[in-house]
Amino acid sequence: MTASLLGQRYTMDLQLYNHKIIASRIAKELGGADVASKYLGQCIYAVEMGYNDYLNNYNSEGYNSSKIYTPEQFAQLLVQTYETQLERLYGEEQER
C-alpha cells in the first residue's frame, strides 16, 4: 500500500512473491524441499509495516486515502492487509 512518491517501491505482496520464488530456487539448489526447509528454518524474518503507509499515503496530499477513510478505518484496513500477508508468509514457511 505504500505510496510511490519517493521512487521505487516494493510492496509487501511483491516481497512475498519474491520470497516464494527464492525459496523454491533454494530448494532446487539444495536438492529438495526438506533440506531447504531445514536451511531456511534457521532464518530470522524481520517485518516492519505501516510507517510508510501513513507517512506517504494517508497523510500525503498526493493521495486521497484520508478523504476516503477515517483514521480508524485506514488503520483497520492496514491491519487486515498485514494479517493476510503475514498469514501468507507463515503459510509458506509451514509448507516447507
N, C-alpha and C positions, 0 to 999 in steps of 0.2 A: 504494500500500500504506500510505501514511501514515495514521495514526490521526486521528480527527476529534474528539478530546477538547478541543482548543483552539479549536474553531469551524469555520468554513467551510474546506473543503479543495478543492483542485483537483489531482486525481491526474494523473500523467504521461499516462495514457491519455486523460483528458479534455482535457488541454492539446494533445496530438497531434491529437485530433479537431477542436478549435477551430482549430488551425493549418491543417489541411486546408481547413476552411470558409473561413477568412480568405484563404488563398492562392487559392482558386477565385474569391472575390469580387474580389480584386485583379486576377486575370487578366481577369475580365469588365469591370472598370472601365478597365483599360489597353488593352483591345482584343485580347486573346489570350494564349495560354499562352507564346508565345515572348517577348513583351515583358515579361510578368510574371516569367518565368524570369530574364531579364537583370536586372530590377529587384531581385527577391528574392535573386538570386545575390550581391548586394552586402551582404547581411545577415550579421551575425555572431551565431551562436547560442551562448548560454551555458547549459549544463546542469549542474545540481548535484543529486546524488542520494544518498540513503542516510542522511543525518543524521537526518531526522525518522523514518525507518523504525525506526531503533534507539532514538532518544530517546523517541518517542511510541508505539511499537508493541511492539518486542521487550522493552524494559526497563520497560514500564508494567504496573502491576498490573491495569489495566482490560482487558488483552488476554492471551490465553493463548499467544501466539506462542512465548514462552520455554519453555512447557511442552510444546509440540508439536515444536519444532526445537531442536537443539543450536546453539550459536553458528555452527559451521561450516556446518550445513545451512541456517540462515537466511541466512548470507552468500551461499551458493551460489544459493539461491532469488532473492535480490536481484540477483545478477549475471546470472542467466538472464533475469529480468524486464527489467532495464535493457538487456541486449543486444538483446532483441526490440524494445523501444521505440526504441532508437537506430537499429536497422535500419529500422524504420518511418519515422522522421524522415528518415534518409538516403535511403530509397527514394522518399519523397515529393519530395525535392529533385531526385532523378535523373529523376523523371517530368516535371518542368517544363523 
